[in-house]
Amino acid sequence: MLYLNERFFPAMWLILLILLAYKATAFPYAGAALPLEIFGLFPWAVLEAARLFL
């Protein structure tokens, strides 16, 4: 299962980033909520890479 996650996670991460961009244009967001959600993806990617490759 970890082997497949190497390929699945980047696709899932990009889809989430695209969905957040869509949500930002289609729906009203509270002041700091959108940047927190977007910048929350980056530590998640680092932690996932560490989990997979270390």
C-alpha positions in Angstrom: 0.0 0.0 0.0 2.9 2.4 0.7 4.2 1.8 -2.8 1.0 3.0 -4.4 0.9 6.0 -2.1 4.0 7.3 -3.8 2.0 7.8 -6.9 -1.3 8.6 -5.4 -0.3 11.3 -3.0 1.1 13.9 -5.6 -2.1 13.5 -7.6 -4.2 13.9 -4.6 -2.2 17.0 -3.5 -2.6 18.7 -6.9 -6.3 17.9 -6.9 -6.7 19.5 -3.5 -4.8 22.6 -4.5 -7.0 23.0 -7.6 -10.1 22.5 -5.5 -9.0 25.1 -3.0 -8.3 27.5 -5.9 -11.9 26.8 -7.2 -13.4 27.3 -3.8 -11.5 30.6 -3.4 -13.1 31.9 -6.6 -16.6 30.4 -6.2 -17.3 30.9 -2.5 -16.7 33.7 0.0 -13.9 32.9 2.5 -13.3 34.4 5.9 -10.1 36.5 6.0 -7.3 34.2 6.9 -9.0 30.9 6.3 -7.9 30.4 2.7 -4.2 31.1 3.1 -4.2 28.8 6.1 -5.7 26.0 4.1 -3.4 26.5 1.2 -0.2 26.8 3.3 -1.4 23.8 5.3 -0.9 21.6 2.2 2.9 22.2 2.2 3.7 20.8 5.6 1.4 17.9 4.9 3.4 17.2 1.7 6.7 17.3 3.7 5.4 15.0 6.4 4.0 12.6 3.8 7.3 12.5 1.9 9.2 11.9 5.2 6.7 9.1 6.1 7.2 7.4 2.7 10.9 7.8 2.2 12.5 7.7 5.6 
